[in-house]
Amino acid sequence: MAVDTLVRKKGYAKKLLKKAEKYAINTGADYIWCNARISALGFYEKNDYKIYGEEFYIDDIGQHYIMMKNLK
């Protein structure tokens, strides 16, 4: 997920994330995960996501970590 720089810091990303989490919960998921850009780690950490594994690179995008949140 990415939010255009013109609308960052307005709560849209958090609303999208919470909708995705609610959908996952409603469909019986135990956890939710993402490939988080280095610059987005703080956002996900504030929303209770934890880093799993080693840093990795996605071509043309940059460095990432897998982040997960337990939904149970």
mmCIF file of the N, C-alpha and C atoms, coordinates in Angstrom:
data_MODEL
# 
_entry.id   MODEL 
# 
loop_
_atom_site.group_PDB 
_atom_site.id 
_atom_site.type_symbol 
_atom_site.label_atom_id 
_atom_site.label_alt_id 
_atom_site.label_comp_id 
_atom_site.label_asym_id 
_atom_site.label_entity_id 
_atom_site.label_seq_id 
_atom_site.pdbx_PDB_ins_code 
_atom_site.Cartn_x 
_atom_site.Cartn_y 
_atom_site.Cartn_z 
_atom_site.occupancy 
_atom_site.B_iso_or_equiv 
_atom_site.pdbx_formal_charge 
_atom_site.auth_seq_id 
_atom_site.auth_comp_id 
_atom_site.auth_asym_id 
_atom_site.auth_atom_id 
_atom_site.pdbx_PDB_model_num 
ATOM 1   N N  . MET A 1 1  ? 0.852   -1.164  0.000  1.00 0.00 ? 1  MET A N  1 
ATOM 2   C CA . MET A 1 1  ? 0.000   0.000   0.000  1.00 0.00 ? 1  MET A CA 1 
ATOM 3   C C  . MET A 1 1  ? 0.896   1.224   0.000  1.00 0.00 ? 1  MET A C  1 
ATOM 4   N N  . ALA A 1 2  ? 0.513   2.207   -0.751 1.00 0.00 ? 2  ALA A N  1 
ATOM 5   C CA . ALA A 1 2  ? 1.214   3.484   -0.737 1.00 0.00 ? 2  ALA A CA 1 
ATOM 6   C C  . ALA A 1 2  ? 0.184   4.588   -0.894 1.00 0.00 ? 2  ALA A C  1 
ATOM 7   N N  . VAL A 1 3  ? 0.468   5.706   -0.281 1.00 0.00 ? 3  VAL A N  1 
ATOM 8   C CA . VAL A 1 3  ? -0.432  6.857   -0.362 1.00 0.00 ? 3  VAL A CA 1 
ATOM 9   C C  . VAL A 1 3  ? 0.330   7.988   -1.031 1.00 0.00 ? 3  VAL A C  1 
ATOM 10  N N  . ASP A 1 4  ? -0.319  8.654   -1.958 1.00 0.00 ? 4  ASP A N  1 
ATOM 11  C CA . ASP A 1 4  ? 0.293   9.765   -2.672 1.00 0.00 ? 4  ASP A CA 1 
ATOM 12  C C  . ASP A 1 4  ? 0.822   10.809  -1.689 1.00 0.00 ? 4  ASP A C  1 
ATOM 13  N N  . THR A 1 5  ? 1.959   11.386  -2.015 1.00 0.00 ? 5  THR A N  1 
ATOM 14  C CA . THR A 1 5  ? 2.581   12.367  -1.119 1.00 0.00 ? 5  THR A CA 1 
ATOM 15  C C  . THR A 1 5  ? 1.667   13.559  -0.835 1.00 0.00 ? 5  THR A C  1 
ATOM 16  N N  . LEU A 1 6  ? 0.759   13.882  -1.741 1.00 0.00 ? 6  LEU A N  1 
ATOM 17  C CA . LEU A 1 6  ? -0.148  15.015  -1.534 1.00 0.00 ? 6  LEU A CA 1 
ATOM 18  C C  . LEU A 1 6  ? -1.168  14.782  -0.423 1.00 0.00 ? 6  LEU A C  1 
ATOM 19  N N  . VAL A 1 7  ? -1.404  13.516  -0.084 1.00 0.00 ? 7  VAL A N  1 
ATOM 20  C CA . VAL A 1 7  ? -2.414  13.226  0.947  1.00 0.00 ? 7  VAL A CA 1 
ATOM 21  C C  . VAL A 1 7  ? -1.845  12.450  2.136  1.00 0.00 ? 7  VAL A C  1 
ATOM 22  N N  . ARG A 1 8  ? -0.542  12.412  2.266  1.00 0.00 ? 8  ARG A N  1 
ATOM 23  C CA . ARG A 1 8  ? 0.063   11.742  3.422  1.00 0.00 ? 8  ARG A CA 1 
ATOM 24  C C  . ARG A 1 8  ? -0.198  12.548  4.684  1.00 0.00 ? 8  ARG A C  1 
ATOM 25  N N  . LYS A 1 9  ? -0.187  11.828  5.804  1.00 0.00 ? 9  LYS A N  1 
ATOM 26  C CA . LYS A 1 9  ? -0.372  12.418  7.134  1.00 0.00 ? 9  LYS A CA 1 
ATOM 27  C C  . LYS A 1 9  ? -1.799  12.928  7.354  1.00 0.00 ? 9  LYS A C  1 
ATOM 28  N N  . LYS A 1 10 ? -2.763  12.381  6.598  1.00 0.00 ? 10 LYS A N  1 
ATOM 29  C CA . LYS A 1 10 ? -4.169  12.771  6.753  1.00 0.00 ? 10 LYS A CA 1 
ATOM 30  C C  . LYS A 1 10 ? -5.030  11.621  7.255  1.00 0.00 ? 10 LYS A C  1 
ATOM 31  N N  . GLY A 1 11 ? -4.400  10.474  7.530  1.00 0.00 ? 11 GLY A N  1 
ATOM 32  C CA . GLY A 1 11 ? -5.124  9.337   8.084  1.00 0.00 ? 11 GLY A CA 1 
ATOM 33  C C  . GLY A 1 11 ? -5.677  8.360   7.066  1.00 0.00 ? 11 GLY A C  1 
ATOM 34  N N  . TYR A 1 12 ? -5.475  8.603   5.776  1.00 0.00 ? 12 TYR A N  1 
ATOM 35  C CA . TYR A 1 12 ? -6.028  7.707   4.753  1.00 0.00 ? 12 TYR A CA 1 
ATOM 36  C C  . TYR A 1 12 ? -5.386  6.324   4.791  1.00 0.00 ? 12 TYR A C  1 
ATOM 37  N N  . ALA A 1 13 ? -4.068  6.265   4.952  1.00 0.00 ? 13 ALA A N  1 
ATOM 38  C CA . ALA A 1 13 ? -3.376  4.974   4.987  1.00 0.00 ? 13 ALA A CA 1 
ATOM 39  C C  . ALA A 1 13 ? -3.855  4.147   6.179  1.00 0.00 ? 13 ALA A C  1 
ATOM 40  N N  . LYS A 1 14 ? -4.018  4.789   7.321  1.00 0.00 ? 14 LYS A N  1 
ATOM 41  C CA . LYS A 1 14 ? -4.490  4.069   8.504  1.00 0.00 ? 14 LYS A CA 1 
ATOM 42  C C  . LYS A 1 14 ? -5.901  3.538   8.286  1.00 0.00 ? 14 LYS A C  1 
ATOM 43  N N  . LYS A 1 15 ? -6.766  4.331   7.658  1.00 0.00 ? 15 LYS A N  1 
ATOM 44  C CA . LYS A 1 15 ? -8.128  3.868   7.367  1.00 0.00 ? 15 LYS A CA 1 
ATOM 45  C C  . LYS A 1 15 ? -8.115  2.672   6.425  1.00 0.00 ? 15 LYS A C  1 
ATOM 46  N N  . LEU A 1 16 ? -7.284  2.727   5.399  1.00 0.00 ? 16 LEU A N  1 
ATOM 47  C CA . LEU A 1 16 ? -7.163  1.601   4.467  1.00 0.00 ? 16 LEU A CA 1 
ATOM 48  C C  . LEU A 1 16 ? -6.651  0.357   5.175  1.00 0.00 ? 16 LEU A C  1 
ATOM 49  N N  . LEU A 1 17 ? -5.649  0.536   6.031  1.00 0.00 ? 17 LEU A N  1 
ATOM 50  C CA . LEU A 1 17 ? -5.077  -0.585  6.760  1.00 0.00 ? 17 LEU A CA 1 
ATOM 51  C C  . LEU A 1 17 ? -6.116  -1.216  7.682  1.00 0.00 ? 17 LEU A C  1 
ATOM 52  N N  . LYS A 1 18 ? -6.869  -0.405  8.398  1.00 0.00 ? 18 LYS A N  1 
ATOM 53  C CA . LYS A 1 18 ? -7.889  -0.925  9.319  1.00 0.00 ? 18 LYS A CA 1 
ATOM 54  C C  . LYS A 1 18 ? -8.990  -1.667  8.553  1.00 0.00 ? 18 LYS A C  1 
ATOM 55  N N  . LYS A 1 19 ? -9.359  -1.186  7.371  1.00 0.00 ? 19 LYS A N  1 
ATOM 56  C CA . LYS A 1 19 ? -10.353 -1.883  6.536  1.00 0.00 ? 19 LYS A CA 1 
ATOM 57  C C  . LYS A 1 19 ? -9.819  -3.244  6.103  1.00 0.00 ? 19 LYS A C  1 
ATOM 58  N N  . ALA A 1 20 ? -8.554  -3.289  5.711  1.00 0.00 ? 20 ALA A N  1 
ATOM 59  C CA . ALA A 1 20 ? -7.946  -4.561  5.306  1.00 0.00 ? 20 ALA A CA 1 
ATOM 60  C C  . ALA A 1 20 ? -7.896  -5.531  6.485  1.00 0.00 ? 20 ALA A C  1 
ATOM 61  N N  . GLU A 1 21 ? -7.551  -5.027  7.665  1.00 0.00 ? 21 GLU A N  1 
ATOM 62  C CA . GLU A 1 21 ? -7.512  -5.879  8.859  1.00 0.00 ? 21 GLU A CA 1 
ATOM 63  C C  . GLU A 1 21 ? -8.909  -6.408  9.191  1.00 0.00 ? 21 GLU A C  1 
ATOM 64  N N  . LYS A 1 22 ? -9.911  -5.550  9.109  1.00 0.00 ? 22 LYS A N  1 
ATOM 65  C CA . LYS A 1 22 ? -11.289 -5.971  9.398  1.00 0.00 ? 22 LYS A CA 1 
ATOM 66  C C  . LYS A 1 22 ? -11.740 -7.047  8.410  1.00 0.00 ? 22 LYS A C  1 
ATOM 67  N N  . TYR A 1 23 ? -11.424 -6.850  7.142  1.00 0.00 ? 23 TYR A N  1 
ATOM 68  C CA . TYR A 1 23 ? -11.765 -7.849  6.130  1.00 0.00 ? 23 TYR A CA 1 
ATOM 69  C C  . TYR A 1 23 ? -11.086 -9.179  6.453  1.00 0.00 ? 23 TYR A C  1 
ATOM 70  N N  . ALA A 1 24 ? -9.798  -9.120  6.800  1.00 0.00 ? 24 ALA A N  1 
ATOM 71  C CA . ALA A 1 24 ? -9.053  -10.341 7.123  1.00 0.00 ? 24 ALA A CA 1 
ATOM 72  C C  . ALA A 1 24 ? -9.668  -11.057 8.327  1.00 0.00 ? 24 ALA A C  1 
ATOM 73  N N  . ILE A 1 25 ? -10.016 -10.303 9.347  1.00 0.00 ? 25 ILE A N  1 
ATOM 74  C CA . ILE A 1 25 ? -10.654 -10.884 10.537 1.00 0.00 ? 25 ILE A CA 1 
ATOM 75  C C  . ILE A 1 25 ? -11.975 -11.534 10.166 1.00 0.00 ? 25 ILE A C  1 
ATOM 76  N N  . ASN A 1 26 ? -12.786 -10.834 9.381  1.00 0.00 ? 26 ASN A N  1 
ATOM 77  C CA . ASN A 1 26 ? -14.102 -11.345 8.987  1.00 0.00 ? 26 ASN A CA 1 
ATOM 78  C C  . ASN A 1 26 ? -14.046 -12.580 8.102  1.00 0.00 ? 26 ASN A C  1 
ATOM 79  N N  . THR A 1 27 ? -12.904 -12.805 7.462  1.00 0.00 ? 27 THR A N  1 
ATOM 80  C CA . THR A 1 27 ? -12.751 -13.991 6.617  1.00 0.00 ? 27 THR A CA 1 
ATOM 81  C C  . THR A 1 27 ? -11.973 -15.095 7.330  1.00 0.00 ? 27 THR A C  1 
ATOM 82  N N  . GLY A 1 28 ? -11.711 -14.910 8.630  1.00 0.00 ? 28 GLY A N  1 
ATOM 83  C CA . GLY A 1 28 ? -11.106 -15.962 9.429  1.00 0.00 ? 28 GLY A CA 1 
ATOM 84  C C  . GLY A 1 28 ? -9.592  -15.993 9.473  1.00 0.00 ? 28 GLY A C  1 
ATOM 85  N N  . ALA A 1 29 ? -8.943  -14.936 9.037  1.00 0.00 ? 29 ALA A N  1 
ATOM 86  C CA . ALA A 1 29 ? -7.476  -14.917 9.054  1.00 0.00 ? 29 ALA A CA 1 
ATOM 87  C C  . ALA A 1 29 ? -6.952  -14.818 10.481 1.00 0.00 ? 29 ALA A C  1 
ATOM 88  N N  . ASP A 1 30 ? -5.826  -15.464 10.728 1.00 0.00 ? 30 ASP A N  1 
ATOM 89  C CA . ASP A 1 30 ? -5.156  -15.393 12.023 1.00 0.00 ? 30 ASP A CA 1 
ATOM 90  C C  . ASP A 1 30 ? -4.171  -14.230 12.087 1.00 0.00 ? 30 ASP A C  1 
ATOM 91  N N  . TYR A 1 31 ? -3.651  -13.838 10.927 1.00 0.00 ? 31 TYR A N  1 
ATOM 92  C CA . TYR A 1 31 ? -2.682  -12.754 10.874 1.00 0.00 ? 31 TYR A CA 1 
ATOM 93  C C  . TYR A 1 31 ? -2.760  -12.064 9.521  1.00 0.00 ? 31 TYR A C  1 
ATOM 94  N N  . ILE A 1 32 ? -2.126  -10.907 9.430  1.00 0.00 ? 32 ILE A N  1 
ATOM 95  C CA . ILE A 1 32 ? -2.032  -10.173 8.174  1.00 0.00 ? 32 ILE A CA 1 
ATOM 96  C C  . ILE A 1 32 ? -0.567  -9.771  8.017  1.00 0.00 ? 32 ILE A C  1 
ATOM 97  N N  . TRP A 1 33 ? -0.088  -9.708  6.785  1.00 0.00 ? 33 TRP A N  1 
ATOM 98  C CA . TRP A 1 33 ? 1.308   -9.379  6.552  1.00 0.00 ? 33 TRP A CA 1 
ATOM 99  C C  . TRP A 1 33 ? 1.449   -8.425  5.382  1.00 0.00 ? 33 TRP A C  1 
ATOM 100 N N  . CYS A 1 34 ? 2.627   -7.815  5.276  1.00 0.00 ? 34 CYS A N  1 
ATOM 101 C CA . CYS A 1 34 ? 2.916   -6.924  4.154  1.00 0.00 ? 34 CYS A CA 1 
ATOM 102 C C  . CYS A 1 34 ? 4.418   -6.896  3.905  1.00 0.00 ? 34 CYS A C  1 
ATOM 103 N N  . ASN A 1 35 ? 4.783   -6.436  2.731  1.00 0.00 ? 35 ASN A N  1 
ATOM 104 C CA . ASN A 1 35 ? 6.167   -6.093  2.411  1.00 0.00 ? 35 ASN A CA 1 
ATOM 105 C C  . ASN A 1 35 ? 6.280   -4.596  2.668  1.00 0.00 ? 35 ASN A C  1 
ATOM 106 N N  . ALA A 1 36 ? 6.940   -4.214  3.732  1.00 0.00 ? 36 ALA A N  1 
ATOM 107 C CA . ALA A 1 36 ? 7.007   -2.809  4.133  1.00 0.00 ? 36 ALA A CA 1 
ATOM 108 C C  . ALA A 1 36 ? 8.302   -2.155  3.680  1.00 0.00 ? 36 ALA A C  1 
ATOM 109 N N  . ARG A 1 37 ? 8.161   -1.029  2.978  1.00 0.00 ? 37 ARG A N  1 
ATOM 110 C CA . ARG A 1 37 ? 9.338   -0.243  2.622  1.00 0.00 ? 37 ARG A CA 1 
ATOM 111 C C  . ARG A 1 37 ? 9.995   0.270   3.902  1.00 0.00 ? 37 ARG A C  1 
ATOM 112 N N  . ILE A 1 38 ? 11.291  0.471   3.858  1.00 0.00 ? 38 ILE A N  1 
ATOM 113 C CA . ILE A 1 38 ? 12.032  0.981   5.013  1.00 0.00 ? 38 ILE A CA 1 
ATOM 114 C C  . ILE A 1 38 ? 11.385  2.274   5.524  1.00 0.00 ? 38 ILE A C  1 
ATOM 115 N N  . SER A 1 39 ? 10.994  3.139   4.621  1.00 0.00 ? 39 SER A N  1 
ATOM 116 C CA . SER A 1 39 ? 10.417  4.431   5.021  1.00 0.00 ? 39 SER A CA 1 
ATOM 117 C C  . SER A 1 39 ? 9.054   4.288   5.684  1.00 0.00 ? 39 SER A C  1 
ATOM 118 N N  . ALA A 1 40 ? 8.414   3.119   5.577  1.00 0.00 ? 40 ALA A N  1 
ATOM 119 C CA . ALA A 1 40 ? 7.089   2.912   6.159  1.00 0.00 ? 40 ALA A CA 1 
ATOM 120 C C  . ALA A 1 40 ? 7.115   2.086   7.445  1.00 0.00 ? 40 ALA A C  1 
ATOM 121 N N  . LEU A 1 41 ? 8.296   1.679   7.905  1.00 0.00 ? 41 LEU A N  1 
ATOM 122 C CA . LEU A 1 41 ? 8.374   0.834   9.096  1.00 0.00 ? 41 LEU A CA 1 
ATOM 123 C C  . LEU A 1 41 ? 7.689   1.472   10.297 1.00 0.00 ? 41 LEU A C  1 
ATOM 124 N N  . GLY A 1 42 ? 7.909   2.735   10.520 1.00 0.00 ? 42 GLY A N  1 
ATOM 125 C CA . GLY A 1 42 ? 7.299   3.422   11.657 1.00 0.00 ? 42 GLY A CA 1 
ATOM 126 C C  . GLY A 1 42 ? 5.790   3.394   11.616 1.00 0.00 ? 42 GLY A C  1 
ATOM 127 N N  . PHE A 1 43 ? 5.214   3.585   10.434 1.00 0.00 ? 43 PHE A N  1 
ATOM 128 C CA . PHE A 1 43 ? 3.762   3.542   10.268 1.00 0.00 ? 43 PHE A CA 1 
ATOM 129 C C  . PHE A 1 43 ? 3.222   2.185   10.699 1.00 0.00 ? 43 PHE A C  1 
ATOM 130 N N  . TYR A 1 44 ? 3.826   1.121   10.204 1.00 0.00 ? 44 TYR A N  1 
ATOM 131 C CA . TYR A 1 44 ? 3.339   -0.218  10.546 1.00 0.00 ? 44 TYR A CA 1 
ATOM 132 C C  . TYR A 1 44 ? 3.596   -0.549  12.017 1.00 0.00 ? 44 TYR A C  1 
ATOM 133 N N  . GLU A 1 45 ? 4.727   -0.137  12.545 1.00 0.00 ? 45 GLU A N  1 
ATOM 134 C CA . GLU A 1 45 ? 5.006   -0.384  13.960 1.00 0.00 ? 45 GLU A CA 1 
ATOM 135 C C  . GLU A 1 45 ? 3.976   0.318   14.852 1.00 0.00 ? 45 GLU A C  1 
ATOM 136 N N  . LYS A 1 46 ? 3.575   1.522   14.497 1.00 0.00 ? 46 LYS A N  1 
ATOM 137 C CA . LYS A 1 46 ? 2.544   2.246   15.257 1.00 0.00 ? 46 LYS A CA 1 
ATOM 138 C C  . LYS A 1 46 ? 1.206   1.515   15.219 1.00 0.00 ? 46 LYS A C  1 
ATOM 139 N N  . ASN A 1 47 ? 1.030   0.667   14.217 1.00 0.00 ? 47 ASN A N  1 
ATOM 140 C CA . ASN A 1 47 ? -0.209  -0.091  14.056 1.00 0.00 ? 47 ASN A CA 1 
ATOM 141 C C  . ASN A 1 47 ? -0.029  -1.555  14.458 1.00 0.00 ? 47 ASN A C  1 
ATOM 142 N N  . ASP A 1 48 ? 0.956   -1.806  15.323 1.00 0.00 ? 48 ASP A N  1 
ATOM 143 C CA . ASP A 1 48 ? 1.180   -3.110  15.962 1.00 0.00 ? 48 ASP A CA 1 
ATOM 144 C C  . ASP A 1 48 ? 1.707   -4.209  15.045 1.00 0.00 ? 48 ASP A C  1 
ATOM 145 N N  . TYR A 1 49 ? 2.360   -3.849  13.964 1.00 0.00 ? 49 TYR A N  1 
ATOM 146 C CA . TYR A 1 49 ? 3.006   -4.831  13.096 1.00 0.00 ? 49 TYR A CA 1 
ATOM 147 C C  . TYR A 1 49 ? 4.429   -5.039  13.576 1.00 0.00 ? 49 TYR A C  1 
ATOM 148 N N  . LYS A 1 50 ? 4.917   -6.264  13.418 1.00 0.00 ? 50 LYS A N  1 
ATOM 149 C CA . LYS A 1 50 ? 6.274   -6.628  13.830 1.00 0.00 ? 50 LYS A CA 1 
ATOM 150 C C  . LYS A 1 50 ? 7.077   -7.100  12.621 1.00 0.00 ? 50 LYS A C  1 
ATOM 151 N N  . ILE A 1 51 ? 8.361   -6.816  12.629 1.00 0.00 ? 51 ILE A N  1 
ATOM 152 C CA . ILE A 1 51 ? 9.255   -7.256  11.558 1.00 0.00 ? 51 ILE A CA 1 
ATOM 153 C C  . ILE A 1 51 ? 9.535   -8.748  11.711 1.00 0.00 ? 51 ILE A C  1 
ATOM 154 N N  . TYR A 1 52 ? 9.494   -9.462  10.580 1.00 0.00 ? 52 TYR A N  1 
ATOM 155 C CA . TYR A 1 52 ? 9.844   -10.887 10.527 1.00 0.00 ? 52 TYR A CA 1 
ATOM 156 C C  . TYR A 1 52 ? 10.863  -11.083 9.433  1.00 0.00 ? 52 TYR A C  1 
ATOM 157 N N  . GLY A 1 53 ? 11.953  -11.710 9.783  1.00 0.00 ? 53 GLY A N  1 
ATOM 158 C CA . GLY A 1 53 ? 12.962  -12.029 8.784  1.00 0.00 ? 53 GLY A CA 1 
ATOM 159 C C  . GLY A 1 53 ? 13.937  -10.900 8.517  1.00 0.00 ? 53 GLY A C  1 
ATOM 160 N N  . GLU A 1 54 ? 14.693  -11.097 7.467  1.00 0.00 ? 54 GLU A N  1 
ATOM 161 C CA . GLU A 1 54 ? 15.772  -10.186 7.084  1.00 0.00 ? 54 GLU A CA 1 
ATOM 162 C C  . GLU A 1 54 ? 15.289  -9.166  6.058  1.00 0.00 ? 54 GLU A C  1 
ATOM 163 N N  . GLU A 1 55 ? 15.996  -8.063  6.003  1.00 0.00 ? 55 GLU A N  1 
ATOM 164 C CA . GLU A 1 55 ? 15.738  -7.044  4.992  1.00 0.00 ? 55 GLU A CA 1 
ATOM 165 C C  . GLU A 1 55 ? 15.945  -7.651  3.602  1.00 0.00 ? 55 GLU A C  1 
ATOM 166 N N  . PHE A 1 56 ? 15.130  -7.246  2.632  1.00 0.00 ? 56 PHE A N  1 
ATOM 167 C CA . PHE A 1 56 ? 15.289  -7.730  1.257  1.00 0.00 ? 56 PHE A CA 1 
ATOM 168 C C  . PHE A 1 56 ? 14.996  -6.603  0.278  1.00 0.00 ? 56 PHE A C  1 
ATOM 169 N N  . TYR A 1 57 ? 15.394  -6.796  -0.961 1.00 0.00 ? 57 TYR A N  1 
ATOM 170 C CA . TYR A 1 57 ? 15.297  -5.769  -1.994 1.00 0.00 ? 57 TYR A CA 1 
ATOM 171 C C  . TYR A 1 57 ? 14.265  -6.154  -3.045 1.00 0.00 ? 57 TYR A C  1 
ATOM 172 N N  . ILE A 1 58 ? 13.404  -5.204  -3.411 1.00 0.00 ? 58 ILE A N  1 
ATOM 173 C CA . ILE A 1 58 ? 12.463  -5.381  -4.525 1.00 0.00 ? 58 ILE A CA 1 
ATOM 174 C C  . ILE A 1 58 ? 12.924  -4.440  -5.635 1.00 0.00 ? 58 ILE A C  1 
ATOM 175 N N  . ASP A 1 59 ? 13.170  -5.011  -6.820 1.00 0.00 ? 59 ASP A N  1 
ATOM 176 C CA . ASP A 1 59 ? 13.653  -4.224  -7.950 1.00 0.00 ? 59 ASP A CA 1 
ATOM 177 C C  . ASP A 1 59 ? 12.793  -2.991  -8.186 1.00 0.00 ? 59 ASP A C  1 
ATOM 178 N N  . ASP A 1 60 ? 13.462  -1.883  -8.460 1.00 0.00 ? 60 ASP A N  1 
ATOM 179 C CA . ASP A 1 60 ? 12.841  -0.599  -8.782 1.00 0.00 ? 60 ASP A CA 1 
ATOM 180 C C  . ASP A 1 60 ? 12.043  0.029   -7.643 1.00 0.00 ? 60 ASP A C  1 
ATOM 181 N N  . ILE A 1 61 ? 12.033  -0.610  -6.466 1.00 0.00 ? 61 ILE A N  1 
ATOM 182 C CA . ILE A 1 61 ? 11.299  -0.048  -5.332 1.00 0.00 ? 61 ILE A CA 1 
ATOM 183 C C  . ILE A 1 61 ? 12.232  0.192   -4.153 1.00 0.00 ? 61 ILE A C  1 
ATOM 184 N N  . GLY A 1 62 ? 13.060  -0.806  -3.822 1.00 0.00 ? 62 GLY A N  1 
ATOM 185 C CA . GLY A 1 62 ? 14.022  -0.622  -2.752 1.00 0.00 ? 62 GLY A CA 1 
ATOM 186 C C  . GLY A 1 62 ? 13.954  -1.661  -1.654 1.00 0.00 ? 62 GLY A C  1 
ATOM 187 N N  . GLN A 1 63 ? 14.543  -1.310  -0.512 1.00 0.00 ? 63 GLN A N  1 
ATOM 188 C CA . GLN A 1 63 ? 14.663  -2.209  0.627  1.00 0.00 ? 63 GLN A CA 1 
ATOM 189 C C  . GLN A 1 63 ? 13.326  -2.355  1.363  1.00 0.00 ? 63 GLN A C  1 
ATOM 190 N N  . HIS A 1 64 ? 13.040  -3.587  1.811  1.00 0.00 ? 64 HIS A N  1 
ATOM 191 C CA . HIS A 1 64 ? 11.794  -3.918  2.491  1.00 0.00 ? 64 HIS A CA 1 
ATOM 192 C C  . HIS A 1 64 ? 12.038  -4.900  3.637  1.00 0.00 ? 64 HIS A C  1 
ATOM 193 N N  . TYR A 1 65 ? 11.039  -5.016  4.483  1.00 0.00 ? 65 TYR A N  1 
ATOM 194 C CA . TYR A 1 65 ? 10.940  -6.074  5.484  1.00 0.00 ? 65 TYR A CA 1 
ATOM 195 C C  . TYR A 1 65 ? 9.544   -6.668  5.391  1.00 0.00 ? 65 TYR A C  1 
ATOM 196 N N  . ILE A 1 66 ? 9.425   -7.944  5.712  1.00 0.00 ? 66 ILE A N  1 
ATOM 197 C CA . ILE A 1 66 ? 8.103   -8.531  5.909  1.00 0.00 ? 66 ILE A CA 1 
ATOM 198 C C  . ILE A 1 66 ? 7.653   -8.111  7.301  1.00 0.00 ? 66 ILE A C  1 
ATOM 199 N N  . MET A 1 67 ? 6.434   -7.625  7.399  1.00 0.00 ? 67 MET A N  1 
ATOM 200 C CA . MET A 1 67 ? 5.859   -7.257  8.693  1.00 0.00 ? 67 MET A CA 1 
ATOM 201 C C  . MET A 1 67 ? 4.532   -7.975  8.845  1.00 0.00 ? 67 MET A C  1 
ATOM 202 N N  . MET A 1 68 ? 4.238   -8.421  10.077 1.00 0.00 ? 68 MET A N  1 
ATOM 203 C CA . MET A 1 68 ? 2.997   -9.164  10.341 1.00 0.00 ? 68 MET A CA 1 
ATOM 204 C C  . MET A 1 68 ? 2.343   -8.646  11.615 1.00 0.00 ? 68 MET A C  1 
ATOM 205 N N  . LYS A 1 69 ? 1.027   -8.856  11.639 1.00 0.00 ? 69 LYS A N  1 
ATOM 206 C CA . LYS A 1 69 ? 0.231   -8.525  12.825 1.00 0.00 ? 69 LYS A CA 1 
ATOM 207 C C  . LYS A 1 69 ? -0.665  -9.698  13.129 1.00 0.00 ? 69 LYS A C  1 
ATOM 208 N N  . ASN A 1 70 ? -0.664  -10.129 14.387 1.00 0.00 ? 70 ASN A N  1 
ATOM 209 C CA . ASN A 1 70 ? -1.558  -11.193 14.842 1.00 0.00 ? 70 ASN A CA 1 
ATOM 210 C C  . ASN A 1 70 ? -2.953  -10.600 14.998 1.00 0.00 ? 70 ASN A C  1 
ATOM 211 N N  . LEU A 1 71 ? -3.942  -11.241 14.414 1.00 0.00 ? 71 LEU A N  1 
ATOM 212 C CA . LEU A 1 71 ? -5.322  -10.742 14.473 1.00 0.00 ? 71 LEU A CA 1 
ATOM 213 C C  . LEU A 1 71 ? -6.170  -11.473 15.509 1.00 0.00 ? 71 LEU A C  1 
ATOM 214 N N  . LYS A 1 72 ? -5.615  -12.463 16.168 1.00 0.00 ? 72 LYS A N  1 
ATOM 215 C CA . LYS A 1 72 ? -6.372  -13.238 17.164 1.00 0.00 ? 72 LYS A CA 1 
ATOM 216 C C  . LYS A 1 72 ? -6.103  -12.752 18.552 1.00 0.00 ? 72 LYS A C  1 
# 
